Amino acid sequence: MGFFADSLNRIQPSATIAVATKARQLQAQGRDIISLSAGEPDFDTPVNIKEAAIRAMREGKTKYTDVDGIPELKAAIAAKFKRENGLAYETSQVSVGTGGKQVLYNALMATLNPGDEVVIPAPCWVSYADIVLLGGGKPVFAPCRIEDGYKLQPATLEKAITPQTKWFIFNAPCNPTGAAYSKGEVKALTDVLMRHSHVWVLTDDMYEHLLYDGHTFWTPVQVEPGLYERTLTMNGLSKAYCMTGWRLGYGAGPAPLIKAMCKLQSQSTSNPSSITQWAAVEALNGPQQFIEQHNKVFAQRRDLVVSMLNQARGLKCPKPEGAFYVYPSCEGLIGKTSAKGVRIANDEDFVTALLDEEGVACVHGAAFAMSPFFRISYATSTDALEEACNRIQRFCGNLR
Ligand code: PLP
């Protein structure tokens, strides 16, 4: 009988956090490292949002609040859903947590029983499967092929659903692939879901605003209102509003689910920071133009990275519609040996040797449940990206 909980043995530490930590440690030792591992914009939080936080502190808005959000923020979130997604929610259908991660965590922990299955399109964000496992559920990966632009095909979804399926997790634009879906592509998936009325939908819309080349965002309930009674639409401020460190996420869905999530949060973290909540009111209600400005820069960086990676020997990199990631295949390099004599047997060997030999930090595809690939975050300066891609080209060119 060990001291630690058995449930802890079911999960892994976050691989993206581990790579970022290793890159920082190497940097501290004086190594010249370019980290392309971070899942956060390099832009600073807009000034009006910071000012709102300072104002909140000055006005003494520094006490406990309602567990799952102040009424003003819930109203701002309901208004956002109406304005941007055409979705009507009462404030009793809105939950605010300490990051989108907590909202997902609450929803899964509040609903999973042993044996419940959760269908997750793969590759996928690192935390979904581990949270499901922690909650005693079973992740069921639905593979998304590079040939399909990493988009889930309706037949694959159909095949993954069983009588035990409790949730289907949808994430577009996707971390780690950047893949986004047209209205028709979302509809093809919601048509499948309409045939399986026992399956709930957890849509992670975190990258809603990070879309390029004129692509439009579609969230499942907007495309298929018939899913309203069994969907949690989740979103947050971390990515589009450059507020990763502030820790604020939210979700909207059926009131009984929201109430259950609040019960769990009341016995764990209680309310998200009062100061962050007031900043979030300003973020959602204030000017939004900076998002478009950031997107122009992100799209240019994406084009640079995709073009340079496709010039690297053995790599294949699709051009995604959104988020700030690309997910190249390194299949053409498996079995080769690096300049320093390291044999590349899988994508983890590839990113480890790339970090050791060229000082470029990326995350291996196995962390996102699909190999042999790796993820690059292009949310960093254009100069750093260009230098990193030059190093990747050199590393790949030297493989024998
Ligand atoms: N969902 C996806 C797809 C993400 O990439 C992230 C962050 O990396 C989150 C959720 C969690 O975001 P946060 O907890 O910072 O709001």
Boltz pocket constraint, residues with backbone or C-beta under 6 A from the ligand:
constraints:
  - pocket:
      binder: B
      contacts: [[A, 39], [A, 98], [A, 99], [A, 100], [A, 101], [A, 102], [A, 125], [A, 171], [A, 173], [A, 174], [A, 175], [A, 204], [A, 206], [A, 235], [A, 236], [A, 237], [A, 238], [A, 244], [A, 247], [A, 248], [A, 249]]
      max_distance: 6.0
